Amino acid sequence: MDWDAITSLLSNDYLPKLIHACVVLAIGYVLGKSLSLAAVYVARKYLAAQGLMIVRRTAFWLAMAAAIASALAHLGFDASVLLGAAGILTVAVGFASQTSASNLISGLFLIAERPFVVGDAIKVGDTTGEVLSVDLLSVKLRTFDNVYVRVPNESLIKSEIVNFSRFPIRRIDVAVSVARHEDIGRVREVLMQVAEEEPLCLAEPSPLFIFLGFGESALNIQFSVWAQRENFLVVKNGIQEAIKRAFDACGITIPFPQRDVHMNLPEAEALMQQVRTMGTP
């Protein structure tokens, strides 16, 4: 280590400039945090949560960029050279990262369209989870088994998005099968009674009873009830348990698949004779 060079460097005006630059960076950091909070406070009446995230980060990094430029100027760097180098770097990065540019543009479309907001439960492809953040390049999700997933904005624009949190109520469809000999009117009454006694089922819209038709071994029915979005899973589990208990109490049979095999007598006798022959030593 060349201690003479370090001593010569510190003996000049470089150390005060370095201290000054550090102070400028610290002030810039504090101002960036304050500016981001102020920007969020002003914009919160007009933007959703994902828009506020972008406003906060943009305000912070603009302040930090100004602080970094000022600190470098105090250290003796030419600002025009730095800006020129930054411009060249930006162009180079732009050519080298076309995917990032596509994600950036897609992110702007997502922010403008707002198919979902932070906190919504959505499904994209095979991934279902809660939206943690909507950024310019990607959307972050937390799945219901607590796994972190990053989805590029370009993929979201090209994919079908299912938003489970868009509307305040949801419909729960329950597939029900009863034996062919059951009275369909009585089955309907029992199901409506189950929905009426379930406190989390909504009276409006009213429950829906649809006779789907005759199955191989049963009468197929769709029974649908409505519930508040936050009660969806509770009602989905509870209504099926309540239907099972009600059917058992009323003696309504839930059938299992059955097959009837018909054979004429000559073929049956020939088959039995063949079995006996095979079993004879």
PyRosetta script that sets phi, psi and omega in degrees:
from pyrosetta import init, pose_from_sequence

init()
pose = pose_from_sequence("MDWDAITSLLSNDYLPKLIHACVVLAIGYVLGKSLSLAAVYVARKYLAAQGLMIVRRTAFWLAMAAAIASALAHLGFDASVLLGAAGILTVAVGFASQTSASNLISGLFLIAERPFVVGDAIKVGDTTGEVLSVDLLSVKLRTFDNVYVRVPNESLIKSEIVNFSRFPIRRIDVAVSVARHEDIGRVREVLMQVAEEEPLCLAEPSPLFIFLGFGESALNIQFSVWAQRENFLVVKNGIQEAIKRAFDACGITIPFPQRDVHMNLPEAEALMQQVRTMGTP")
pose.set_psi(1, 132.1)
pose.set_omega(1, -178.6)
pose.set_phi(2, -87.4)
pose.set_psi(2, 90.3)
pose.set_omega(2, -178.3)
pose.set_phi(3, -66.7)
pose.set_psi(3, -31.2)
pose.set_omega(3, 179.8)
pose.set_phi(4, -63.3)
pose.set_psi(4, -39.9)
pose.set_omega(4, 179.6)
pose.set_phi(5, -67.0)
pose.set_psi(5, -40.5)
pose.set_omega(5, 179.2)
pose.set_phi(6, -65.7)
pose.set_psi(6, -41.3)
pose.set_omega(6, 179.4)
pose.set_phi(7, -64.3)
pose.set_psi(7, -40.7)
pose.set_omega(7, 178.8)
pose.set_phi(8, -64.5)
pose.set_psi(8, -38.4)
pose.set_omega(8, -179.6)
pose.set_phi(9, -66.5)
pose.set_psi(9, -42.4)
pose.set_omega(9, -177.7)
pose.set_phi(10, -75.4)
pose.set_psi(10, -24.0)
pose.set_omega(10, -178.7)
pose.set_phi(11, -74.3)
pose.set_psi(11, -20.4)
pose.set_omega(11, 178.0)
pose.set_phi(12, -82.8)
pose.set_psi(12, -158.3)
pose.set_omega(12, -176.9)
pose.set_phi(13, -89.0)
pose.set_psi(13, 8.7)
pose.set_omega(13, -174.6)
pose.set_phi(14, -69.5)
pose.set_psi(14, -39.1)
pose.set_omega(14, -178.2)
pose.set_phi(15, -63.2)
pose.set_psi(15, -46.2)
pose.set_omega(15, 176.0)
pose.set_phi(16, -61.1)
pose.set_psi(16, -36.5)
pose.set_omega(16, 178.6)
pose.set_phi(17, -65.6)
pose.set_psi(17, -38.7)
pose.set_omega(17, 179.0)
pose.set_phi(18, -64.7)
pose.set_psi(18, -43.1)
pose.set_omega(18, 177.8)
pose.set_phi(19, -62.5)
pose.set_psi(19, -43.3)
pose.set_omega(19, 179.3)
pose.set_phi(20, -60.7)
pose.set_psi(20, -42.4)
pose.set_omega(20, 179.8)
pose.set_phi(21, -63.8)
pose.set_psi(21, -40.2)
pose.set_omega(21, 178.2)
pose.set_phi(22, -64.3)
pose.set_psi(22, -39.2)
pose.set_omega(22, 178.2)
pose.set_phi(23, -63.9)
pose.set_psi(23, -42.1)
pose.set_omega(23, 179.2)
pose.set_phi(24, -61.6)
pose.set_psi(24, -41.9)
pose.set_omega(24, 178.3)
pose.set_phi(25, -63.3)
pose.set_psi(25, -41.3)
pose.set_omega(25, 179.2)
pose.set_phi(26, -64.0)
pose.set_psi(26, -43.4)
pose.set_omega(26, 178.6)
pose.set_phi(27, -65.0)
pose.set_psi(27, -40.7)
pose.set_omega(27, 178.7)
pose.set_phi(28, -61.9)
pose.set_psi(28, -37.7)
pose.set_omega(28, 178.6)
pose.set_phi(29, -63.9)
pose.set_psi(29, -46.1)
pose.set_omega(29, 179.8)
pose.set_phi(30, -64.1)
pose.set_psi(30, -43.8)
pose.set_omega(30, 179.2)
pose.set_phi(31, -65.0)
pose.set_psi(31, -36.6)
pose.set_omega(31, 178.4)
pose.set_phi(32, -62.4)
pose.set_psi(32, -43.8)
pose.set_omega(32, 177.5)
pose.set_phi(33, -62.7)
pose.set_psi(33, -44.2)
pose.set_omega(33, -179.6)
pose.set_phi(34, -65.4)
pose.set_psi(34, -42.8)
pose.set_omega(34, -179.7)
pose.set_phi(35, -64.5)
pose.set_psi(35, -39.4)
pose.set_omega(35, 179.6)
pose.set_phi(36, -65.1)
pose.set_psi(36, -40.2)
pose.set_omega(36, 177.6)
pose.set_phi(37, -65.2)
pose.set_psi(37, -41.0)
pose.set_omega(37, 179.1)
pose.set_phi(38, -65.9)
pose.set_psi(38, -39.6)
pose.set_omega(38, 179.6)
pose.set_phi(39, -64.5)
pose.set_psi(39, -40.1)
pose.set_omega(39, 178.0)
pose.set_phi(40, -65.4)
pose.set_psi(40, -40.3)
pose.set_omega(40, -179.9)
pose.set_phi(41, -61.9)
pose.set_psi(41, -40.1)
pose.set_omega(41, -178.9)
pose.set_phi(42, -73.6)
pose.set_psi(42, -39.2)
pose.set_omega(42, -172.7)
pose.set_phi(43, -88.8)
pose.set_psi(43, -5.9)
pose.set_omega(43, -173.1)
pose.set_phi(44, -66.4)
pose.set_psi(44, -20.0)
pose.set_omega(44, 178.7)
pose.set_phi(45, -78.8)
pose.set_psi(45, -16.6)
pose.set_omega(45, -172.8)
pose.set_phi(46, -115.5)
pose.set_psi(46, -17.3)
pose.set_omega(46, -174.2)
pose.set_phi(47, -122.2)
pose.set_psi(47, 154.0)
pose.set_omega(47, 173.8)
pose.set_phi(48, -81.2)
pose.set_psi(48, -178.0)
pose.set_omega(48, -174.5)
pose.set_phi(49, -61.2)
pose.set_psi(49, -41.0)
pose.set_omega(49, -178.3)
pose.set_phi(50, -68.1)
pose.set_psi(50, -35.3)
pose.set_omega(50, 176.2)
pose.set_phi(51, -65.6)
pose.set_psi(51, -37.5)
pose.set_omega(51, 178.8)
pose.set_phi(52, -66.6)
pose.set_psi(52, -35.5)
pose.set_omega(52, 176.6)
pose.set_phi(53, -59.8)
pose.set_psi(53, -45.3)
pose.set_omega(53, -178.2)
pose.set_phi(54, -68.1)
pose.set_psi(54, -40.7)
pose.set_omega(54, 177.9)
pose.set_phi(55, -61.5)
pose.set_psi(55, -43.5)
pose.set_omega(55, -179.5)
pose.set_phi(56, -62.3)
pose.set_psi(56, -46.2)
pose.set_omega(56, -178.2)
pose.set_phi(57, -69.2)
pose.set_psi(57, -39.4)
pose.set_omega(57, 179.4)
pose.set_phi(58, -63.4)
pose.set_psi(58, -45.4)
pose.set_omega(58, 179.8)
pose.set_phi(59, -62.5)
pose.set_psi(59, -40.8)
pose.set_omega(59, -179.3)
pose.set_phi(60, -64.3)
pose.set_psi(60, -47.4)
pose.set_omega(60, -175.7)
pose.set_phi(61, -74.1)
pose.set_psi(61, -26.6)
pose.set_omega(61, 172.4)
pose.set_phi(62, -64.9)
pose.set_psi(62, -44.1)
pose.set_omega(62, 177.6)
pose.set_phi(63, -64.3)
pose.set_psi(63, -40.9)
pose.set_omega(63, 178.9)
pose.set_phi(64, -67.4)
pose.set_psi(64, -36.5)
pose.set_omega(64, 177.8)
pose.set_phi(65, -62.9)
pose.set_psi(65, -41.6)
pose.set_omega(65, 177.5)
pose.set_phi(66, -64.9)
pose.set_psi(66, -39.2)
pose.set_omega(66, 179.3)
pose.set_phi(67, -67.0)
pose.set_psi(67, -40.9)
pose.set_omega(67, 179.6)
pose.set_phi(68, -64.7)
pose.set_psi(68, -42.3)
pose.set_omega(68, 178.1)
pose.set_phi(69, -62.4)
pose.set_psi(69, -41.8)
pose.set_omega(69, 178.8)
pose.set_phi(70, -65.8)
pose.set_psi(70, -40.2)
pose.set_omega(70, 179.4)
pose.set_phi(71, -64.2)
pose.set_psi(71, -42.1)
pose.set_omega(71, 178.6)
pose.set_phi(72, -65.7)
pose.set_psi(72, -36.3)
pose.set_omega(72, 177.1)
pose.set_phi(73, -64.0)
pose.set_psi(73, -37.6)
pose.set_omega(73, 178.0)
pose.set_phi(74, -67.2)
pose.set_psi(74, -27.4)
pose.set_omega(74, 178.9)
pose.set_phi(75, -84.2)
pose.set_psi(75, -0.8)
pose.set_omega(75, 174.8)
pose.set_phi(76, 100.7)
pose.set_psi(76, 5.7)
pose.set_omega(76, 178.1)
pose.set_phi(77, -78.3)
pose.set_psi(77, 141.3)
pose.set_omega(77, 179.9)
pose.set_phi(78, -77.6)
pose.set_psi(78, 122.1)
pose.set_omega(78, -176.9)
pose.set_phi(79, -64.4)
pose.set_psi(79, -36.6)
pose.set_omega(79, -179.0)
pose.set_phi(80, -65.9)
pose.set_psi(80, -38.0)
pose.set_omega(80, 176.9)
pose.set_phi(81, -65.5)
pose.set_psi(81, -41.7)
pose.set_omega(81, 179.2)
pose.set_phi(82, -62.9)
pose.set_psi(82, -41.4)
pose.set_omega(82, 179.2)
pose.set_phi(83, -66.1)
pose.set_psi(83, -39.6)
pose.set_omega(83, 177.4)
pose.set_phi(84, -63.4)
pose.set_psi(84, -43.8)
pose.set_omega(84, 178.4)
pose.set_phi(85, -64.0)
pose.set_psi(85, -39.2)
pose.set_omega(85, 178.8)
pose.set_phi(86, -64.3)
pose.set_psi(86, -38.6)
pose.set_omega(86, 178.0)
pose.set_phi(87, -64.1)
pose.set_psi(87, -44.7)
pose.set_omega(87, 178.4)
pose.set_phi(88, -63.3)
pose.set_psi(88, -42.1)
pose.set_omega(88, 179.2)
pose.set_phi(89, -63.2)
pose.set_psi(89, -39.0)
pose.set_omega(89, -180.0)
pose.set_phi(90, -63.4)
pose.set_psi(90, -44.4)
pose.set_omega(90, 179.3)
pose.set_phi(91, -63.1)
pose.set_psi(91, -43.0)
pose.set_omega(91, -179.7)
pose.set_phi(92, -63.0)
pose.set_psi(92, -44.5)
pose.set_omega(92, 179.1)
pose.set_phi(93, -64.6)
pose.set_psi(93, -36.4)
pose.set_omega(93, 179.2)
pose.set_phi(94, -62.7)
pose.set_psi(94, -43.1)
pose.set_omega(94, 177.8)
pose.set_phi(95, -68.2)
pose.set_psi(95, -34.1)
pose.set_omega(95, -175.3)
pose.set_phi(96, -82.7)
pose.set_psi(96, -14.1)
pose.set_omega(96, -174.7)
pose.set_phi(97, -130.2)
pose.set_psi(97, 63.1)
pose.set_omega(97, 177.7)
pose.set_phi(98, -65.8)
pose.set_psi(98, -32.0)
pose.set_omega(98, 177.7)
pose.set_phi(99, -63.7)
pose.set_psi(99, -41.4)
pose.set_omega(99, 178.5)
pose.set_phi(100, -64.0)
pose.set_psi(100, -38.4)
pose.set_omega(100, 177.8)
pose.set_phi(101, -64.1)
pose.set_psi(101, -40.1)
pose.set_omega(101, 177.7)
pose.set_phi(102, -64.1)
pose.set_psi(102, -41.1)
pose.set_omega(102, 177.3)
pose.set_phi(103, -64.7)
pose.set_psi(103, -37.0)
pose.set_omega(103, 179.9)
pose.set_phi(104, -64.1)
pose.set_psi(104, -47.1)
pose.set_omega(104, 179.0)
pose.set_phi(105, -64.2)
pose.set_psi(105, -41.3)
pose.set_omega(105, 178.2)
pose.set_phi(106, -62.7)
pose.set_psi(106, -37.3)
pose.set_omega(106, 177.5)
pose.set_phi(107, -62.9)
pose.set_psi(107, -38.6)
pose.set_omega(107, 177.4)
pose.set_phi(108, -64.9)
pose.set_psi(108, -39.0)
pose.set_omega(108, 176.8)
pose.set_phi(109, -65.0)
pose.set_psi(109, -40.4)
pose.set_omega(109, 178.9)
pose.set_phi(110, -63.5)
pose.set_psi(110, -40.9)
pose.set_omega(110, 180.0)
pose.set_phi(111, -65.6)
pose.set_psi(111, -39.1)
pose.set_omega(111, -179.5)
pose.set_phi(112, -71.4)
pose.set_psi(112, -41.6)
pose.set_omega(112, -176.5)
pose.set_phi(113, -78.1)
pose.set_psi(113, -36.5)
pose.set_omega(113, 179.6)
pose.set_phi(114, 56.4)
pose.set_psi(114, 58.0)
pose.set_omega(114, 174.4)
pose.set_phi(115, -69.6)
pose.set_psi(115, -16.7)
pose.set_omega(115, 176.5)
pose.set_phi(116, -158.0)
pose.set_psi(116, 164.4)
pose.set_omega(116, 178.4)
pose.set_phi(117, -129.1)
pose.set_psi(117, 169.3)
pose.set_omega(117, 178.4)
pose.set_phi(118, -60.4)
pose.set_psi(118, 131.1)
pose.set_omega(118, -177.9)
pose.set_phi(119, 100.9)
pose.set_psi(119, -14.9)
pose.set_omega(119, 178.4)
pose.set_phi(120, -73.2)
pose.set_psi(120, 151.8)
pose.set_omega(120, 172.1)
pose.set_phi(121, -98.5)
pose.set_psi(121, 119.8)
pose.set_omega(121, -176.0)
pose.set_phi(122, -129.6)
pose.set_psi(122, 164.4)
pose.set_omega(122, 174.2)
pose.set_phi(123, -126.5)
pose.set_psi(123, 124.7)
pose.set_omega(123, 177.3)
pose.set_phi(124, -124.5)
pose.set_psi(124, 111.1)
pose.set_omega(124, -175.5)
pose.set_phi(125, 64.2)
pose.set_psi(125, -122.3)
pose.set_omega(125, 178.8)
pose.set_phi(126, -97.9)
pose.set_psi(126, 5.0)
pose.set_omega(126, -176.0)
pose.set_phi(127, -104.1)
pose.set_psi(127, 127.4)
pose.set_omega(127, 176.7)
pose.set_phi(128, -124.6)
pose.set_psi(128, 131.9)
pose.set_omega(128, -179.7)
pose.set_phi(129, -174.2)
pose.set_psi(129, -178.1)
pose.set_omega(129, 179.3)
pose.set_phi(130, -93.2)
pose.set_psi(130, 136.8)
pose.set_omega(130, -179.7)
pose.set_phi(131, -75.0)
pose.set_psi(131, 119.4)
pose.set_omega(131, 177.9)
pose.set_phi(132, -90.3)
pose.set_psi(132, -41.0)
pose.set_omega(132, -179.6)
pose.set_phi(133, -158.2)
pose.set_psi(133, 152.7)
pose.set_omega(133, 175.0)
pose.set_phi(134, -121.3)
pose.set_psi(134, 106.2)
pose.set_omega(134, -177.8)
pose.set_phi(135, -107.1)
pose.set_psi(135, 176.7)
pose.set_omega(135, -177.1)
pose.set_phi(136, -70.2)
pose.set_psi(136, -24.7)
pose.set_omega(136, -177.9)
pose.set_phi(137, -106.8)
pose.set_psi(137, -27.0)
pose.set_omega(137, -174.8)
pose.set_phi(138, -157.6)
pose.set_psi(138, 167.5)
pose.set_omega(138, 174.7)
pose.set_phi(139, -116.6)
pose.set_psi(139, 133.1)
pose.set_omega(139, -179.9)
pose.set_phi(140, -101.4)
pose.set_psi(140, 131.7)
pose.set_omega(140, 179.5)
pose.set_phi(141, -121.1)
pose.set_psi(141, 151.9)
pose.set_omega(141, 169.5)
pose.set_phi(142, -119.5)
pose.set_psi(142, 114.5)
pose.set_omega(142, -178.9)
pose.set_phi(143, -70.2)
pose.set_psi(143, 168.3)
pose.set_omega(143, -175.9)
pose.set_phi(144, -73.3)
pose.set_psi(144, -11.2)
pose.set_omega(144, 170.8)
pose.set_phi(145, -101.9)
pose.set_psi(145, 22.6)
pose.set_omega(145, 170.8)
pose.set_phi(146, 65.4)
pose.set_psi(146, 47.2)
pose.set_omega(146, 175.1)
pose.set_phi(147, -113.7)
pose.set_psi(147, 135.6)
pose.set_omega(147, -179.3)
pose.set_phi(148, -85.4)
pose.set_psi(148, 128.2)
pose.set_omega(148, -178.3)
pose.set_phi(149, -130.4)
pose.set_psi(149, 130.7)
pose.set_omega(149, 175.5)
pose.set_phi(150, -107.4)
pose.set_psi(150, 123.5)
pose.set_omega(150, -178.6)
pose.set_phi(151, -115.4)
pose.set_psi(151, 119.2)
pose.set_omega(151, 177.8)
pose.set_phi(152, -60.5)
pose.set_psi(152, 144.5)
pose.set_omega(152, -178.0)
pose.set_phi(153, -61.9)
pose.set_psi(153, -33.9)
pose.set_omega(153, 179.4)
pose.set_phi(154, -61.7)
pose.set_psi(154, -38.3)
pose.set_omega(154, 178.1)
pose.set_phi(155, -66.5)
pose.set_psi(155, -36.3)
pose.set_omega(155, 179.4)
pose.set_phi(156, -66.3)
pose.set_psi(156, -40.8)
pose.set_omega(156, -179.8)
pose.set_phi(157, -62.8)
pose.set_psi(157, -35.1)
pose.set_omega(157, -176.7)
pose.set_phi(158, -87.4)
pose.set_psi(158, -9.4)
pose.set_omega(158, -173.4)
pose.set_phi(159, -106.0)
pose.set_psi(159, 160.7)
pose.set_omega(159, 171.0)
pose.set_phi(160, -80.2)
pose.set_psi(160, 128.7)
pose.set_omega(160, -178.2)
pose.set_phi(161, -111.2)
pose.set_psi(161, 126.1)
pose.set_omega(161, 176.1)
pose.set_phi(162, -105.8)
pose.set_psi(162, 119.6)
pose.set_omega(162, -179.2)
pose.set_phi(163, -105.0)
pose.set_psi(163, 110.0)
pose.set_omega(163, -178.6)
pose.set_phi(164, -81.2)
pose.set_psi(164, -10.0)
pose.set_omega(164, -174.2)
pose.set_phi(165, -110.3)
pose.set_psi(165, 8.4)
pose.set_omega(165, -174.0)
pose.set_phi(166, -66.3)
pose.set_psi(166, -41.9)
pose.set_omega(166, -175.1)
pose.set_phi(167, -113.4)
pose.set_psi(167, 153.7)
pose.set_omega(167, -173.6)
pose.set_phi(168, -73.3)
pose.set_psi(168, -20.1)
pose.set_omega(168, -179.9)
pose.set_phi(169, -125.7)
pose.set_psi(169, 155.1)
pose.set_omega(169, 178.3)
pose.set_phi(170, -135.3)
pose.set_psi(170, 153.7)
pose.set_omega(170, 179.2)
pose.set_phi(171, -99.9)
pose.set_psi(171, 139.7)
pose.set_omega(171, 179.3)
pose.set_phi(172, -113.0)
pose.set_psi(172, 118.2)
pose.set_omega(172, 179.8)
pose.set_phi(173, -100.3)
pose.set_psi(173, 125.0)
pose.set_omega(173, 179.8)
pose.set_phi(174, -116.2)
pose.set_psi(174, 122.8)
pose.set_omega(174, 176.4)
pose.set_phi(175, -84.0)
pose.set_psi(175, 123.6)
pose.set_omega(175, -177.0)
pose.set_phi(176, -124.3)
pose.set_psi(176, 136.4)
pose.set_omega(176, 175.1)
pose.set_phi(177, -124.9)
pose.set_psi(177, 134.7)
pose.set_omega(177, 176.6)
pose.set_phi(178, -128.4)
pose.set_psi(178, 161.2)
pose.set_omega(178, -178.5)
pose.set_phi(179, -63.1)
pose.set_psi(179, 153.5)
pose.set_omega(179, -176.1)
pose.set_phi(180, -63.3)
pose.set_psi(180, -26.6)
pose.set_omega(180, -176.8)
pose.set_phi(181, -83.1)
pose.set_psi(181, -4.6)
pose.set_omega(181, -177.1)
pose.set_phi(182, -73.0)
pose.set_psi(182, 149.5)
pose.set_omega(182, 176.5)
pose.set_phi(183, -77.4)
pose.set_psi(183, 115.0)
pose.set_omega(183, -174.7)
pose.set_phi(184, -64.8)
pose.set_psi(184, -32.2)
pose.set_omega(184, 177.1)
pose.set_phi(185, -65.7)
pose.set_psi(185, -40.5)
pose.set_omega(185, 178.4)
pose.set_phi(186, -66.6)
pose.set_psi(186, -39.9)
pose.set_omega(186, 177.7)
pose.set_phi(187, -61.0)
pose.set_psi(187, -41.3)
pose.set_omega(187, 179.1)
pose.set_phi(188, -62.0)
pose.set_psi(188, -43.8)
pose.set_omega(188, 179.9)
pose.set_phi(189, -61.4)
pose.set_psi(189, -42.3)
pose.set_omega(189, -179.5)
pose.set_phi(190, -63.7)
pose.set_psi(190, -43.7)
pose.set_omega(190, -179.6)
pose.set_phi(191, -65.0)
pose.set_psi(191, -41.5)
pose.set_omega(191, 178.5)
pose.set_phi(192, -64.8)
pose.set_psi(192, -35.3)
pose.set_omega(192, 177.3)
pose.set_phi(193, -66.4)
pose.set_psi(193, -38.8)
pose.set_omega(193, 177.3)
pose.set_phi(194, -60.7)
pose.set_psi(194, -45.1)
pose.set_omega(194, -179.9)
pose.set_phi(195, -65.2)
pose.set_psi(195, -37.4)
pose.set_omega(195, -180.0)
pose.set_phi(196, -66.7)
pose.set_psi(196, -33.7)
pose.set_omega(196, -178.0)
pose.set_phi(197, -85.2)
pose.set_psi(197, -11.9)
pose.set_omega(197, 177.8)
pose.set_phi(198, -82.4)
pose.set_psi(198, 113.1)
pose.set_omega(198, -172.0)
pose.set_phi(199, -66.1)
pose.set_psi(199, -24.4)
pose.set_omega(199, -177.0)
pose.set_phi(200, -90.7)
pose.set_psi(200, -5.7)
pose.set_omega(200, 175.0)
pose.set_phi(201, -78.6)
pose.set_psi(201, 138.1)
pose.set_omega(201, -179.0)
pose.set_phi(202, -82.4)
pose.set_psi(202, 140.7)
pose.set_omega(202, 175.5)
pose.set_phi(203, -76.2)
pose.set_psi(203, -30.5)
pose.set_omega(203, 175.8)
pose.set_phi(204, -129.9)
pose.set_psi(204, 123.0)
pose.set_omega(204, -2.4)
pose.set_phi(205, -64.1)
pose.set_psi(205, 148.6)
pose.set_omega(205, -175.5)
pose.set_phi(206, -74.6)
pose.set_psi(206, 157.2)
pose.set_omega(206, 177.2)
pose.set_phi(207, -59.2)
pose.set_psi(207, 153.1)
pose.set_omega(207, -174.4)
pose.set_phi(208, -120.1)
pose.set_psi(208, 127.4)
pose.set_omega(208, 178.3)
pose.set_phi(209, -115.0)
pose.set_psi(209, 120.3)
pose.set_omega(209, -179.6)
pose.set_phi(210, -126.8)
pose.set_psi(210, 121.8)
pose.set_omega(210, 174.8)
pose.set_phi(211, -85.5)
pose.set_psi(211, 107.6)
pose.set_omega(211, -174.0)
pose.set_phi(212, -76.8)
pose.set_psi(212, -26.7)
pose.set_omega(212, 178.6)
pose.set_phi(213, 136.7)
pose.set_psi(213, -170.4)
pose.set_omega(213, -175.5)
pose.set_phi(214, -95.2)
pose.set_psi(214, 120.9)
pose.set_omega(214, 174.5)
pose.set_phi(215, -89.1)
pose.set_psi(215, -173.7)
pose.set_omega(215, -179.2)
pose.set_phi(216, -64.7)
pose.set_psi(216, -36.9)
pose.set_omega(216, -175.9)
pose.set_phi(217, -132.1)
pose.set_psi(217, 9.2)
pose.set_omega(217, -171.8)
pose.set_phi(218, -156.7)
pose.set_psi(218, 169.9)
pose.set_omega(218, 167.8)
pose.set_phi(219, -95.2)
pose.set_psi(219, 122.8)
pose.set_omega(219, -175.2)
pose.set_phi(220, -96.9)
pose.set_psi(220, 130.7)
pose.set_omega(220, -174.4)
pose.set_phi(221, -133.0)
pose.set_psi(221, 143.4)
pose.set_omega(221, 168.2)
pose.set_phi(222, -111.2)
pose.set_psi(222, 123.3)
pose.set_omega(222, 177.9)
pose.set_phi(223, -116.7)
pose.set_psi(223, 121.7)
pose.set_omega(223, -174.1)
pose.set_phi(224, -121.6)
pose.set_psi(224, 135.8)
pose.set_omega(224, 175.9)
pose.set_phi(225, -129.2)
pose.set_psi(225, 161.2)
pose.set_omega(225, -179.1)
pose.set_phi(226, -112.3)
pose.set_psi(226, 146.7)
pose.set_omega(226, -179.6)
pose.set_phi(227, -148.3)
pose.set_psi(227, 158.9)
pose.set_omega(227, 172.9)
pose.set_phi(228, -62.2)
pose.set_psi(228, 147.4)
pose.set_omega(228, -175.3)
pose.set_phi(229, -54.0)
pose.set_psi(229, -42.2)
pose.set_omega(229, -177.2)
pose.set_phi(230, -71.8)
pose.set_psi(230, -15.6)
pose.set_omega(230, 179.8)
pose.set_phi(231, -101.8)
pose.set_psi(231, 10.1)
pose.set_omega(231, -171.2)
pose.set_phi(232, -57.6)
pose.set_psi(232, -53.5)
pose.set_omega(232, -176.0)
pose.set_phi(233, -66.8)
pose.set_psi(233, -37.4)
pose.set_omega(233, 179.5)
pose.set_phi(234, -62.6)
pose.set_psi(234, -45.6)
pose.set_omega(234, -179.1)
pose.set_phi(235, -70.0)
pose.set_psi(235, -38.6)
pose.set_omega(235, -178.9)
pose.set_phi(236, -60.1)
pose.set_psi(236, -42.1)
pose.set_omega(236, 177.5)
pose.set_phi(237, -74.4)
pose.set_psi(237, -44.9)
pose.set_omega(237, -174.2)
pose.set_phi(238, -66.1)
pose.set_psi(238, -38.1)
pose.set_omega(238, -175.5)
pose.set_phi(239, -69.5)
pose.set_psi(239, -34.0)
pose.set_omega(239, 179.6)
pose.set_phi(240, -71.8)
pose.set_psi(240, -39.3)
pose.set_omega(240, 175.6)
pose.set_phi(241, -63.6)
pose.set_psi(241, -40.6)
pose.set_omega(241, -179.6)
pose.set_phi(242, -66.6)
pose.set_psi(242, -36.4)
pose.set_omega(242, 178.0)
pose.set_phi(243, -64.7)
pose.set_psi(243, -42.6)
pose.set_omega(243, 179.1)
pose.set_phi(244, -61.5)
pose.set_psi(244, -44.9)
pose.set_omega(244, -179.8)
pose.set_phi(245, -64.6)
pose.set_psi(245, -41.1)
pose.set_omega(245, -178.9)
pose.set_phi(246, -66.7)
pose.set_psi(246, -40.4)
pose.set_omega(246, 178.3)
pose.set_phi(247, -64.8)
pose.set_psi(247, -40.7)
pose.set_omega(247, 178.2)
pose.set_phi(248, -64.0)
pose.set_psi(248, -40.6)
pose.set_omega(248, -178.5)
pose.set_phi(249, -68.4)
pose.set_psi(249, -33.2)
pose.set_omega(249, -177.6)
pose.set_phi(250, -94.5)
pose.set_psi(250, -0.6)
pose.set_omega(250, 179.1)
pose.set_phi(251, 73.5)
pose.set_psi(251, 23.5)
pose.set_omega(251, 178.0)
pose.set_phi(252, -84.1)
pose.set_psi(252, 127.9)
pose.set_omega(252, -173.4)
pose.set_phi(253, -89.1)
pose.set_psi(253, 130.3)
pose.set_omega(253, 169.8)
pose.set_phi(254, -97.8)
pose.set_psi(254, 110.2)
pose.set_omega(254, -168.6)
pose.set_phi(255, -79.1)
pose.set_psi(255, 166.2)
pose.set_omega(255, 171.4)
pose.set_phi(256, -116.8)
pose.set_psi(256, 158.5)
pose.set_omega(256, -177.8)
pose.set_phi(257, -60.0)
pose.set_psi(257, 137.4)
pose.set_omega(257, -179.2)
pose.set_phi(258, -130.8)
pose.set_psi(258, 150.0)
pose.set_omega(258, 176.8)
pose.set_phi(259, -131.5)
pose.set_psi(259, 133.7)
pose.set_omega(259, 175.1)
pose.set_phi(260, -104.3)
pose.set_psi(260, 125.1)
pose.set_omega(260, 179.6)
pose.set_phi(261, -108.6)
pose.set_psi(261, 123.2)
pose.set_omega(261, -178.8)
pose.set_phi(262, -114.6)
pose.set_psi(262, 129.5)
pose.set_omega(262, 177.8)
pose.set_phi(263, -132.4)
pose.set_psi(263, 139.8)
pose.set_omega(263, 176.0)
pose.set_phi(264, -78.4)
pose.set_psi(264, 158.9)
pose.set_omega(264, -171.3)
pose.set_phi(265, -62.4)
pose.set_psi(265, -45.7)
pose.set_omega(265, -179.6)
pose.set_phi(266, -59.6)
pose.set_psi(266, -42.5)
pose.set_omega(266, -179.8)
pose.set_phi(267, -65.9)
pose.set_psi(267, -37.9)
pose.set_omega(267, 179.3)
pose.set_phi(268, -65.6)
pose.set_psi(268, -42.3)
pose.set_omega(268, 179.6)
pose.set_phi(269, -65.6)
pose.set_psi(269, -39.6)
pose.set_omega(269, 178.9)
pose.set_phi(270, -64.2)
pose.set_psi(270, -39.0)
pose.set_omega(270, 179.4)
pose.set_phi(271, -66.3)
pose.set_psi(271, -43.0)
pose.set_omega(271, 179.4)
pose.set_phi(272, -64.9)
pose.set_psi(272, -38.3)
pose.set_omega(272, 178.5)
pose.set_phi(273, -64.1)
pose.set_psi(273, -38.5)
pose.set_omega(273, 177.6)
pose.set_phi(274, -64.8)
pose.set_psi(274, -38.4)
pose.set_omega(274, 178.8)
pose.set_phi(275, -65.9)
pose.set_psi(275, -41.3)
pose.set_omega(275, -180.0)
pose.set_phi(276, -65.5)
pose.set_psi(276, -39.0)
pose.set_omega(276, -179.9)
pose.set_phi(277, -64.4)
pose.set_psi(277, -41.7)
pose.set_omega(277, 179.6)
pose.set_phi(278, -66.0)
pose.set_psi(278, -27.9)
pose.set_omega(278, -178.4)
pose.set_phi(279, -88.6)
pose.set_psi(279, -6.5)
pose.set_omega(279, 179.8)
pose.set_phi(280, -80.7)
pose.set_psi(280, 128.6)
pose.set_omega(280, -179.8)
pose.set_phi(281, -71.0)
pose.dump_pdb("model.pdb")
